[in-house]
Amino acid sequence: MKQTISILLSNRFNDAERIIGLFSATGYKIEKMFLTEGDGENLSKLIVVTDPQDKNVVNFLARLRQQVRVSSVEVAEGDGLANEQAKFMV
Amino acid sequence: MKKSSVETDPSYMRGAQILCESLLRENVDVIFGYPGGAVLHIYDELKCFEGRLRHILCRHEQGAVHMAEGYALATGKTGVALATSGPGATNTVTGIANAFMDSTPLVVITGQVPRPMMGTMAFQEIDIAGITRPCTKYSYVVKEAGELAEIVQEAFYIARSGRPGPVLIDIPKDVTAEFAHFNYPSAVKNLELFETIPANDNDISNALAKMFEAKQPVFYVGGGVTRSSATEELMRLAERLNLPVTTTLMGLGAFPARHPNSLGMLGMHGNFAANSAISDADLIVAVGVRFDDRVTGNINKFAPQAEIIHIDVDSASVRQNIKIHYPITGDAKNVLAQMLGKLEDIDSQSKPDVEDWWNQIRAWQKDFPLRYEYSENVIKPQFLCQELARLTSNDAIISTDVGQHQMWLAQYYGFRRMRQSLTSGGLGTMGFGLPAALGAQIAFPDQQVVAFVGDGGFQMTSQELATAVQYRTNLKIIVMNNNNLGMVRQWQEIFYDKNYSEVDLSGSPDFVKLAEAYGARGLRARHPAELEDVLAEGLNSSGVVVMDICVEPEECVFPMIPPGAGLKEMQLQ
């Protein structure tokens, strides 16, 4: 089942690329992705839709959370990208 | 600020000087590096820091990073390597990946083309931050000299905190020439700090209760114990509860090999007693380990009856490879100290009932010790390791590459203390041993440091002999020479029906002459009767000595767990 992972991180040079790379490095295919400004100064919000299949999501989320300059990681069941995007289309 | 006042302000300096001043603030005393176009300003500045920042000129940037790793592993401090842009930077990648896999604190500084030229495929330009993204804890591309001090401070903090690892700082050449005010921050401020929260009190009590209830418990400990300097706490706990302890390759020395509670190393080439104890355990207390596949064998057959307590600083490692019944996230030293604190409230005579378990373990140790057939005609590699242990009183700092020699040394050396074994565990890097040992020798010039390498790995970084000689070190190199890529040959013998494919290294140079060409001393032993004299002479001589020890080429490392098998399915010969 697909999952939507929302990551709040710094918008410094190289930070979003590091997190995106972690998906493929741990075997998660990025099906959809959205990167925009986050709520807060110098923050980005990265939203990724992926299908973990039989992978150990708990550890992957822990790995994401412990990355330098990642503030928070939230996960929701299903493809929630359109809903998340809509919040930014004001 | 007006120009005239700026010029007289001592805190106003160019980026290269800010870098050097910042390194001093992080108590860096040695940098392992190699100059080039993009780091010329830095090298210009280093000349002014002679006596405060020692620079070791390596012969290859991979060697520089391995030296920084060896320095870090032996001292517990953060190692520093410096390379230029382009090929200099790409040559650091193997070392960076090695440090990432083995959780070694490292700061690697690379030069970059000037900012206006970035992205133009300029001469010696490469996106090293991009290349190393998957094998660094973090990486910086410095955009202006004014942020350099803060970046250096953060880099060192990130490298050593939590689960340690490598951090890259990529600095464009014009940033090192740009002037800015140097003001080293008093503390890291723009970074969420790693918190060493004490483990949950109930989790500690529960874990201790399980250890008292268990009938067949065993400690399984690894590199995390060394990284957090938790050897003493581990020994006190193991002795207080009278529990057996087995160590991983990375954990060699974290618990003394000759301690009565030690079972030695477990895993693919582990001791029979260690692998059997893990397989039959009803409780495993795993400390600073990550259940690597070389340790567990077939994970579905690993410790089928055991409940597992897993103590690790890295929350993402706990439960990663195996079901954990009692996870405890925390620094090993702190968690073990918390356990010892709780034990003070318990009658000191109260211990787990493990007498039958120890009887079983002692029987395994007696019936199935490490064994090999001694030969009077040819030097057996195991005999070489035993002789090296005897002649150095098990007390030398020893590095290895990866392969047969690494396993035999792990089995037979008997490491006494943490930070004594420098090895490439996770990445399994040939060519690590010689430069890593040299890094340790630079840190501890008066200690006996030995690079114990195979003839394959030795030739991957043997150019660092020049570095060892140039800095007048006393490094000793033992080449376990079997004229083969031994471990590959072993797998081809056992699993590929002796179809030996491209493992013959008989075209190698004469290592004695090679040593002499570098200005080192070369010695050779071909026969068991010569071994003691050659080792004693080599180890006790001053200066750099290469000992070429010709060993039995067809010897295989046993015990061995075949790929896909469980720990119980050891092949003993």
Interface residues (C-beta under 8 A of the other chain):
Chain A: F13 N14 E17 R18 G21 L22 A25 N56 V58 N59 F60 A62 R63 R65 Q66 V68 R69 S71
Chain B: A129 G130 R133 P134 K137 Y138 S139 Y140 V141 K143 I158 G162 L191 E192 D314 S315 A316 S317 V318 R319 Q320
